[in-house]
Amino acid sequence: MLTLKEDNMLKGLPRLSEDNKWFLGVCGGLGEYFGVNANILRALFVFAGVQIVPYLILAILMSCSED
């Protein structure tokens, strides 16, 4: 059986998370895709100074990744 990380890597691009989201689900989706805790990614977004524009671009790209 594939792990969640391996299963997501086979699907292609990451998707927005429906279960693990605070705002749009970008960090939750990236966390599920890479097998990392989404809170770590959220902290990196905040402390790295990532602005809202790159976050929204990721949200648009991730939501458009349909099978």
C-alpha positions in Angstrom: 0.0 0.0 0.0 1.2 3.5 -0.9 1.8 6.1 1.8 0.0 9.4 1.6 3.1 11.1 0.3 3.7 8.5 -2.4 0.1 8.5 -3.4 0.1 12.3 -3.8 3.3 12.3 -5.7 1.8 9.9 -8.3 -1.2 12.2 -8.7 0.9 15.1 -10.0 0.5 18.6 -8.7 -0.5 19.3 -5.1 -4.2 20.3 -4.4 -5.8 22.6 -1.9 -6.6 20.8 1.3 -10.3 20.5 2.2 -9.6 19.1 5.7 -6.4 20.9 6.8 -7.0 24.5 6.0 -7.0 27.8 7.8 -7.5 30.2 4.9 -7.5 28.7 1.5 -5.8 25.4 2.2 -2.5 26.1 0.4 -0.2 25.1 3.3 -2.4 22.1 4.2 -2.3 20.9 0.6 1.4 21.4 0.4 1.8 19.6 3.7 -0.3 16.6 2.5 1.6 16.5 -0.8 5.1 16.5 0.7 4.2 14.6 3.9 5.1 17.5 6.2 3.1 19.0 9.0 1.1 22.0 7.6 1.9 24.1 10.7 5.6 24.0 9.9 4.8 25.3 6.4 2.5 28.0 7.8 5.3 29.1 10.2 7.7 29.2 7.2 5.3 31.4 5.2 5.0 33.8 8.1 8.6 34.0 9.2 10.0 34.0 5.6 7.9 37.0 4.9 5.9 35.5 2.1 3.3 38.0 1.0 -0.3 37.4 0.1 0.3 37.6 -3.7 2.5 34.5 -3.9 0.1 32.7 -1.6 -2.8 33.6 -3.8 -0.9 32.5 -6.9 -0.3 29.1 -5.3 -4.0 28.9 -4.4 -5.0 29.5 -8.0 -2.5 27.1 -9.4 -3.3 24.4 -6.9 -7.1 24.7 -7.3 -6.7 24.3 -11.1 -4.8 21.0 -10.8 -7.6 18.6 -11.8 -7.1 15.0 -12.8 
